[in-house]
Amino acid sequence: MKNLKSIVLGLALLLICGAVNAKPTNDNESLTANHAINTYVDAITRGKLNGLNDVLDQSVKFSMLRGKKVLSFDKKQMMEFFKGDKNVEQACTTSTEIVESNADVKLVKVDMKFDGFTRSNYVTVANTGDGWKITNVYSVFK
């Protein structure tokens, strides 16, 4: 009887420890600034869209300077564009550089170097109530 109590107590302890260490599936711990930037880079350079919708803020704005004209797009328009380029690998070299960073906002420059021109994306990532999300992307072609 003493062995049975010890076994039951051990199993209960094991179940409690497992439950305490289990991660909730809807937590925002994975929505870090680095995760948001890496997900964006995967989408624009490799057409990998997994998790992109999660790292884009609902009010995200995409702006693109074309000559002297600024084109602006919202999240829905950009997600439709990304779906058209799904699994398309861009022939470019990509690099990232943190331009500014504090506890609430990061500005990251993502350069995509193609033959003959460079696309620089200035990506703003903000620490929202739902984790770090991309709130603004401004693209310039050189």
Secondary structure, DSSP 8 states (H G I E B T S, - for coil): -HHHHHHHHHHHHHHHHHHHH---TT-STT--HHHHHHHHHHHHHH---TTHHHHEEEEEEEEEEETTEEEEE-HHHHHHHHHHTTT---SSEEEEEEEEE-SSEEEEEEEEEETTEEEEEEEEEEEETTEEEEEEEEEEE-
